[in-house]
Amino acid sequence: MLMQGSAELRLDLAREPHYDYLEPKRLRLFRDDSGRLRLVIEGDRCYLDVKVVRAFPFSGPDGFVGLLDGRDKVIGLIEHPEKLLPDSREAARAALER
């Protein structure tokens, strides 16, 4: 509980969203023949339509990027996207520039 003046501000941490951190070396991002961005998470799953978005911090916009599925549901976060494999890093960079 935080005190703000005389009013109490309660933080409900159970309601805060939890996002998976994805290991960059296990990810493969690429464009398929139709131009959609796809994601393969090695040994786990794949997504047919992916969006790459800047997450935070605003002062360092490339610190974290988020991956969303075709319904804009969060797949997970990538910390240090520069650690992606070269082809995936280029696909993510191109997607962010769109």
N, C-alpha and C positions, 0 to 999 in steps of 0.2 A: 504494500500500500504506500502511495506517495502522498505527501501533504502538499497541497497547493493553496497557499493562503490559509483560510480557515476551512476550506472544503477538502474533502478527501477524494482522491482520484485512485480508483481501484484498477489494477491491471489484471486482466484475465488471460494469463499466459496459455491456458489450455485452448483458447480460441485463436491464438496466433498460428498462422500457417506453418507447416513444416515442409521443407523442400529437400529432396535428395541432392547431394553433391555427387556429380558424375566424374569419374576418373578419365581425364582427357585421352590417355593412351588407349583406352578401351572403346573409344568412339570413332565411328566412321560416318562423316557427313559427305553427301554427294548429290548431284542432280541426276535424276533418272531421264529416260528418253523423252518424257513429256515435259521436262523442265521443273518438276517438283523436287524440293529438297527432301532427301530421305536421311534417316538416321539408323545406324546399326550399332547396338551396344553389344560388344563382343561377349558371347556366352550367355546372353540374357534375352534380348528382344529387339524388334525393329519397328520403326514408324515410317509410314508411307508419305506423310505430308507434315513437314516440320517448319517452324518459324524460329529464328534466332533473334533475341531481343537483348538490349543492354539492361542490366539489372541495377547494379550499384557499385561503388558510390558515384554520385553525380560528379564529384571532383576528379575521379579517375574512371571514366566510362568503360574502359576495357578491363577493369578489375574482375568483374563477374559478368557472365552472360547467361541468359536463361534460354532453355529450349522448350517450346510449346508444341503440342500436337495440333492436328487439324481442327480441333474444336476449341483451341486456345486454352487447353488445360496444361498445367505445368508438368513437364517431364522431369526436369531437374535443372540444377545450376552447375555451371562450369567455372571453377575458380582458376585463374591463370589460363585463359583460352590460348595463350601463346604456346602452351604445352601440347596442343592438339597436333596430330600428325600433319605434315605439310599440306597434303591435299584437303584434309578436313578443315585445317586452319584457313586455307584460301576460300573454301566454300562458305565457312562461317563469316569471314570478312566480307565477301561479296553479298551475302544475305543481309548483313548489317548496313551495308551501303545503300540498299534498296529503299 
